Amino acid sequence: MTAMPDEVQDICGYASHLPQSSYKHSQAKPLKGLGAGVLEVLELHHGDTYRAVYTA
């Protein structure tokens, strides 16, 4: 298993930080089927897909 690339960590980390200041990242989308306030950030990087899921 490989680690999440630094660039992807930066995007996902920033996206999960924004709700603490009442903002939403432009890539954050509601995750259907898990209830209100559950968001996901999907990032493509060199042919791989990374997903971060968080509640806001």
Phi and psi in degrees as GROMACS dihedral restraints (atoms count N, CA, C in turn):
[ dihedral_restraints ]
;  ai    aj    ak    al  type     phi  dphi    fc
    3     4     5     6     1  -101.8    20    10
    4     5     6     7     1   156.7    20    10
    6     7     8     9     1   -77.4    20    10
    7     8     9    10     1   157.5    20    10
    9    10    11    12     1   -69.0    20    10
   10    11    12    13     1   129.9    20    10
   12    13    14    15     1   -58.7    20    10
   13    14    15    16     1   150.4    20    10
   15    16    17    18     1   -55.7    20    10
   16    17    18    19     1   -41.0    20    10
   18    19    20    21     1   -61.6    20    10
   19    20    21    22     1   -39.8    20    10
   21    22    23    24     1   -71.0    20    10
   22    23    24    25     1   -40.3    20    10
   24    25    26    27     1   -58.9    20    10
   25    26    27    28     1   -40.9    20    10
   27    28    29    30     1   -62.0    20    10
   28    29    30    31     1   -46.4    20    10
   30    31    32    33     1   -64.4    20    10
   31    32    33    34     1   -48.6    20    10
   33    34    35    36     1   -66.7    20    10
   34    35    36    37     1   -39.0    20    10
   36    37    38    39     1   -65.1    20    10
   37    38    39    40     1   -43.7    20    10
   39    40    41    42     1   -65.5    20    10
   40    41    42    43     1   -42.2    20    10
   42    43    44    45     1   -62.1    20    10
   43    44    45    46     1   -37.5    20    10
   45    46    47    48     1   -80.7    20    10
   46    47    48    49     1   -15.7    20    10
   48    49    50    51     1   -81.8    20    10
   49    50    51    52     1   -35.5    20    10
   51    52    53    54     1   -56.0    20    10
   52    53    54    55     1   -40.7    20    10
   54    55    56    57     1   -59.8    20    10
   55    56    57    58     1   -21.7    20    10
   57    58    59    60     1   -65.9    20    10
   58    59    60    61     1   -20.2    20    10
   60    61    62    63     1  -112.0    20    10
   61    62    63    64     1    20.7    20    10
   63    64    65    66     1    65.4    20    10
   64    65    66    67     1    31.6    20    10
   66    67    68    69     1  -119.4    20    10
   67    68    69    70     1   164.7    20    10
   69    70    71    72     1  -131.0    20    10
   70    71    72    73     1   133.2    20    10
   72    73    74    75     1   -65.1    20    10
   73    74    75    76     1   145.6    20    10
   75    76    77    78     1   -63.0    20    10
   76    77    78    79     1   -22.6    20    10
   78    79    80    81     1   -91.9    20    10
   79    80    81    82     1    -6.3    20    10
   81    82    83    84     1   -77.1    20    10
   82    83    84    85     1   127.4    20    10
   84    85    86    87     1  -127.5    20    10
   85    86    87    88     1   147.3    20    10
   87    88    89    90     1   -61.2    20    10
   88    89    90    91     1   137.9    20    10
   90    91    92    93     1   -93.6    20    10
   91    92    93    94     1   111.3    20    10
   93    94    95    96     1   -69.2    20    10
   94    95    96    97     1   142.2    20    10
   96    97    98    99     1    92.2    20    10
   97    98    99   100     1    -5.5    20    10
   99   100   101   102     1  -114.8    20    10
  100   101   102   103     1     6.2    20    10
  102   103   104   105     1    98.4    20    10
  103   104   105   106     1   168.7    20    10
  105   106   107   108     1   -66.9    20    10
  106   107   108   109     1   143.7    20    10
  108   109   110   111     1    87.1    20    10
  109   110   111   112     1    -0.3    20    10
  111   112   113   114     1   -96.4    20    10
  112   113   114   115     1   118.5    20    10
  114   115   116   117     1  -119.9    20    10
  115   116   117   118     1   155.8    20    10
  117   118   119   120     1  -132.2    20    10
  118   119   120   121     1   149.4    20    10
  120   121   122   123     1  -119.3    20    10
  121   122   123   124     1   123.3    20    10
  123   124   125   126     1  -110.3    20    10
  124   125   126   127     1   126.8    20    10
  126   127   128   129     1  -130.5    20    10
  127   128   129   130     1   128.5    20    10
  129   130   131   132     1   -97.4    20    10
  130   131   132   133     1   135.9    20    10
  132   133   134   135     1  -148.6    20    10
  133   134   135   136     1   111.7    20    10
  135   136   137   138     1    50.2    20    10
  136   137   138   139     1    46.2    20    10
  138   139   140   141     1    83.7    20    10
  139   140   141   142     1    -3.9    20    10
  141   142   143   144     1  -105.9    20    10
  142   143   144   145     1   154.1    20    10
  144   145   146   147     1  -116.2    20    10
  145   146   147   148     1   132.1    20    10
  147   148   149   150     1  -121.9    20    10
  148   149   150   151     1   143.1    20    10
  150   151   152   153     1  -134.6    20    10
  151   152   153   154     1   134.2    20    10
  153   154   155   156     1  -119.1    20    10
  154   155   156   157     1   132.1    20    10
  156   157   158   159     1  -120.3    20    10
  157   158   159   160     1   134.1    20    10
  159   160   161   162     1  -148.7    20    10
  160   161   162   163     1   163.9    20    10
  162   163   164   165     1  -107.0    20    10
  163   164   165   166     1   145.6    20    10
